Amino acid sequence: MAEDDLLSRMLHAWRDDIESVPFPQFTELLIPRQQTRSRHAPGPSAARVTNATRRTDA
């Protein structure tokens, strides 16, 4: 029973602590521009993606 009281007090203390911090408000949200990929052939450091589900009917 004493453990339940301790857990309840800890929960209330945690909630009071969380609620004491104001939620941030943004006047303007800036999203950085995406980088464009080059259209050159893939170099040796580029990963190759293959279709692993392709099956051949023999």
C-alpha positions in Angstrom: 0.0 0.0 0.0 2.8 2.4 0.8 4.4 1.6 -2.5 1.2 2.7 -4.3 1.2 6.0 -2.4 4.9 6.5 -3.4 4.1 5.8 -7.0 1.1 8.1 -7.0 3.2 10.9 -5.5 6.0 10.3 -8.1 3.4 10.4 -10.9 1.9 13.6 -9.6 5.3 15.2 -9.2 6.3 14.1 -12.8 3.0 15.6 -14.2 3.5 18.8 -12.3 7.1 19.0 -13.6 6.0 18.4 -17.2 3.1 20.8 -17.1 5.4 23.6 -15.6 7.3 23.8 -18.9 5.5 25.9 -21.5 4.9 24.3 -24.9 7.0 26.0 -27.6 5.2 28.2 -30.0 6.5 29.0 -33.5 5.6 32.1 -35.4 7.2 30.8 -38.6 8.4 27.3 -39.6 11.3 27.2 -41.9 12.0 24.0 -43.8 15.4 23.8 -45.5 15.4 23.3 -49.2 16.0 19.7 -50.3 19.2 18.9 -52.1 18.8 17.7 -55.6 20.6 14.6 -56.8 22.8 14.7 -59.8 21.6 12.8 -62.9 25.0 11.2 -63.6 25.7 7.5 -63.7 26.2 6.1 -60.2 29.7 6.1 -59.0 31.5 3.3 -57.1 30.3 4.7 -53.7 26.6 4.6 -54.7 24.5 1.8 -53.5 22.8 -0.3 -56.1 19.2 -1.4 -55.5 17.9 -4.4 -57.3 14.6 -6.1 -57.5 15.0 -9.1 -55.2 11.5 -10.3 -55.9 12.0 -10.8 -59.6 11.6 -14.4 -60.7 12.6 -16.0 -63.9 10.4 -18.7 -65.4 12.6 -21.4 -66.8 
